[in-house]
């Protein structure tokens, strides 16, 4: 089946027998390679290990722990499925050198994976990923290795987990009286079940929780992805029973959260760009803004968040796609700057000084706090989004993932770079050689003008091969003065760009 490849942040693949699939042998192989890097690094020789609710995740985590101990590396592990942001926080809290989480995020049930974190609780980025891959390739699995040393394997204490919850409570703030705001939370049978209901209870909220039992089949969901409306079916049925005004769903490793809002027409899913913009606005209103406060997002995220940030006097920084770059930026931030909020369009958000990766636990807490805040004013999150759009213009975006082999992806990206000819094309940004102070990335972003209609303020499209799946991702976005104009323009530019992929 070929060989497994360690990409930026780690590995993700289908489980099964063979060198190109995810199994205990391959997990051990990867860990041996990472162990060699750890032993030659200047970071502490200690690792935190977490896992989600997928099939074999606990077994793979045990394999990881034993493999590290065989190399004399001290291991701290969670004894139940735990969100990746809890691991990120624990690494920093306990001054560990590294972290490993067994998860495949929102992929279908046949997948599993291996995320690697550095001493700052940030997913490893390009240079370290390449170094780890080289080390993995150098491992000779036919040679015997020392036996595991059980005395080097320890469990994280309850104090470590409580410290994670405490920093969220300190940031978000508890309700003086228990809130009666009705909402439903779904863990989608993932690791969120061991964290999100706990934080709601500590904050004084009382949601109805569904899909809480750990299940590697995710209750039969094809893809446990909160970006997909189908995953809310059970939550919607429960919402009708209790008169809920909000639905939340987190993915299996609980680093991303999706939101549905009750309107006069039923529940409406709001996307990652919209939630990010709303949270910037809410945090700026309720916490205030200090000089140097900075919001960090990505080059393919929408524009409303940036407009709002600028309106409040927040600095706004765009990085390559992937929260690892946001985490790295927070760590490297100069003293005169302070991290305020980070988000990406794929439902990932971060606030506070806990994790250094996207965190659906604190994000869920903030979203409910925000929804309850507006509910007391007689508004929904959709109402506030409309107010912001009337002020700053209507920003609409879409993401289309097209199933294309990696070989075909390269051919298409080469053709787009060399032969692109599209009416109205005004500017091309090719990130392959590194621009705007960013490292090289296989991303092409196009900007368009439409002289026949001055209601269009901006139209753009971006092409990016997925780093974890055989998909080519097409992002499109429009900024217009009216919602109707924006919708029409978005449909037109998306259809035009999709035709370029054929």
C-alpha positions, -999 to 999 in steps of 0.1 A, spaced: 0 0 0 30 23 -1 46 42 28 29 65 53 40 101 50 45 125 79 33 159 68 30 192 85 16 185 120 16 147 117 -1 118 99 -37 110 89 -48 79 70 -71 49 67 -67 22 93 -57 -13 82 -27 -37 77 2 -24 56 29 2 56 7 28 39 -21 24 65 -26 33 101 -20 4 125 0 -3 157 32 -12 137 31 21 118 23 41 150 53 24 167 75 32 136 65 69 137 71 71 174 106 56 171 114 82 145 100 110 167 119 96 198 152 100 179 144 136 172 134 142 209 167 127 222 187 151 200 167 182 207 172 209 233 136 205 246 128 185 277 128 147 271 92 143 281 60 139 262 22 143 268 -1 118 251 -38 122 244 -63 104 222 -98 107 209 -128 83 207 -119 67 174 -115 30 169 -81 19 181 -72 53 195 -66 41 230 -46 11 218 -25 34 196 -19 58 225 -7 29 246 17 19 218 31 55 217 36 55 255 55 22 255 76 32 225 87 64 241 95 47 274 117 22 255 139 52 246 141 64 282 116 93 275 92 102 303 55 101 293 24 117 308 -9 104 294 -46 110 298 -66 80 309 -97 89 288 -104 106 255 -94 143 259 -96 173 235 -64 183 218 -65 218 234 -63 202 268 -31 184 257 -17 217 243 -24 234 277 -9 205 297 23 207 277 28 243 287 16 239 323 39 210 330 69 223 309 69 191 288 90 190 257 65 175 233 30 162 228 13 135 207 -25 132 201 -40 101 184 -68 115 163 -79 121 127 -100 152 135 -132 152 115 -123 124 90 -147 94 85 -146 65 110 -121 44 90 -94 71 96 -70 77 124 -39 98 128 -10 112 148 -6 149 157 27 162 171 31 192 194 62 211 204 72 224 239 49 255 234 18 233 228 19 242 191 16 217 163 50 213 147 54 233 115 72 227 82 109 225 92 104 203 123 79 181 103 106 175 76 131 166 103 108 141 119 100 126 85 137 121 78 141 105 112 112 81 106 127 71 73 160 63 90 144 39 115 152 2 108 122 -17 122 140 -50 117 164 -42 146 154 -49 181 149 -20 205 151 -19 243 120 -30 262 95 -5 275 101 10 309 67 12 327 81 34 354 85 62 329 47 62 320 25 84 343 -10 96 342 -19 133 341 -33 144 374 -68 157 379 -51 190 389 -37 193 354 -72 190 339 -88 213 365 -61 239 357 -72 239 321 -109 244 331 -99 272 356 -81 293 330 -113 292 308 -136 301 337 -112 330 346 -113 343 310 -150 338 303 -164 346 337 -192 327 355 -229 337 356 -239 353 389 -271 332 386 -275 301 366 -285 310 330 -318 299 317 -307 304 281 -318 271 263 -294 254 240 -283 219 229 -247 206 228 -235 176 208 -201 160 212 -207 139 181 -196 110 202 -161 125 205 -137 137 232 -157 169 238 -180 148 261 -152 149 288 -147 187 287 -175 208 272 -203 198 295 -179 203 324 -171 239 315 -208 247 309 -216 235 344 -187 256 359 -200 286 340 -236 283 352 -251 271 319 -274 240 317 -276 226 281 -293 195 269 -264 173 258 -268 147 230 -244 122 213 -222 121 244 -213 84 245 -178 77 231 -183 59 198 -157 52 170 -185 49 145 -198 83 156 -234 71 157 -233 62 121 -223 96 108 -205 94 75 -182 123 85 -183 138 121 -177 172 108 -195 202 123 -193 220 89 -219 195 76 -256 202 84 -264 165 86 -245 161 119 -271 183 137 -300 160 130 -302 146 165 -295 179 181 -323 195 161 -348 169 173 -339 176 209 -340 214 202 -376 212 191 -385 195 224 -370 221 247 -374 253 226 -336 257 222 -323 289 207 -288 276 198 -271 243 188 -234 235 192 -214 205 179 -178 197 183 -157 174 162 -141 141 176 -109 158 190 -129 188 201 -108 215 185 -135 228 162 -171 238 169 -201 244 147 -231 267 155 -267 267 145 -290 296 155 -328 296 159 -345 321 136 -381 327 125 -376 302 97 -359 275 117 -323 268 126 -296 284 105 -260 272 103 -235 301 106 -200 295 92 -166 299 107 -159 333 92 -192 346 106 -186 331 141 -151 345 141 -163 380 132 -190 378 159 -165 368 185 -141 396 177 -170 420 180 -182 405 213 -148 403 229 -140 439 219 -173 451 233 -171 432 266 -134 431 273 -121 463 257 -91 468 234 -56 477 244 -28 490 222 -11 462 205 -40 437 208 -38 415 177 -63 392 159 -47 364 138 -64 347 109 -56 331 76 -52 342 40 -83 323 30 -106 335 58 -133 361 51 -130 398 54 -157 408 79 -136 399 109 -108 421 96 -132 451 91 -146 447 126 -111 443 141 -99 475 124 -130 494 135 -122 486 172 -85 495 167 -73 459 168 -43 449 147 -51 421 122 -26 396 109 -31 369 82 -11 337 80 -10 306 59 -39 281 64 -34 259 95 -38 268 131 -2 257 137 9 290 122 -14 310 145 0 291 175 36 298 163 28 334 158 14 337 193 46 322 207 68 346 187 48 377 193 69 406 205 64 421 240 46 452 226 19 430 210 -7 409 228 -27 380 214 -64 389 214 -81 363 193 -74 337 165 -96 320 140 -98 302 107 -127 297 84 -129 259 91 -146 264 125 -114 268 146 -111 295 173 -88 304 202 -89 330 229 -72 334 263 -38 322 274 -44 284 277 -39 263 246 -18 272 216 -41 253 192 -77 259 182 -99 252 212 -135 242 209 -140 241 247 -133 278 253 -149 287 220 -181 269 230 -182 287 263 -177 321 246 -203 314 219 -230 305 245 -220 335 266 -223 357 235 -257 342 224 -271 347 260 -258 383 260 -277 392 229 -307 371 239 -311 394 269 -312 423 244 -339 406 224 -315 396 196 -300 365 180 -265 360 167 -280 363 132 -295 397 142 -261 410 153 -244 396 122 -269 416 101 -262 447 121 -224 443 115 -230 436 78 -251 467 74 -223 487 88 -193 470 71 -209 455 40 -219 419 33 -191 394 32 -200 360 18 -177 331 13 -178 295 2 -156 265 3 -157 237 -23 -136 205 -18 -131 187 -51 -120 150 -50 -88 150 -71 -57 128 -68 -25 144 -56 -9 139 -90 -39 156 -107 -38 184 -81 -2 193 -91 -12 193 -128 -41 217 -121 -21 240 -99 7 242 -126 -19 249 -153 -36 276 -132 -2 293 -127 9 291 -163 -23 294 -184 -48 313 -163 -70 337 -183 -102 349 -167 -123 379 -174 -120 406 -148 -88 392 -132 -70 421 -115 -43 405 -94 -27 371 -87 -10 362 -55 12 331 -58 24 320 -24 46 292 -37 78 312 -34 69 328 -1 53 363 -2 41 388 24 66 375 49 50 340 48 68 307 41 63 291 7 29 273 3 11 258 -27 -17 285 -27 -29 307 -55 -52 336 -47 -70 356 -74 -86 390 -71 -112 403 -96 -129 436 -105 -163 442 -121 -164 476 -136 -200 472 -146 -213 470 -111 -198 493 -84 -217 474 -57 -190 448 -57 -162 459 -33 -141 428 -37 -143 394 -53 -116 368 -48 -108 331 -52 -81 308 -38 -69 273 -48 -51 251 -22 -44 214 -23 -54 197 10 -25 186 31 -44 157 46 -69 144 20 -69 138 -18 -89 170 -24 -83 204 -40 -99 232 -20 -115 262 -37 -123 292 -16 -143 321 -30 -154 353 -14 -173 385 -21 -177 418 -4 -208 438 -15 -231 465 -3 -262 443 -3 -268 407 6 -285 400 -27 -256 414 -47 -231 394 -27 -251 361 -31 -253 366 -69 -216 375 -72 -205 345 -50 -225 320 -71 -211 334 -103 -174 334 -92 -177 300 -76 -192 284 -108 -166 301 -129 -137 288 -107 -151 253 -105 -151 251 -143 -113 258 -142 -108 226 -123 -122 204 -151 
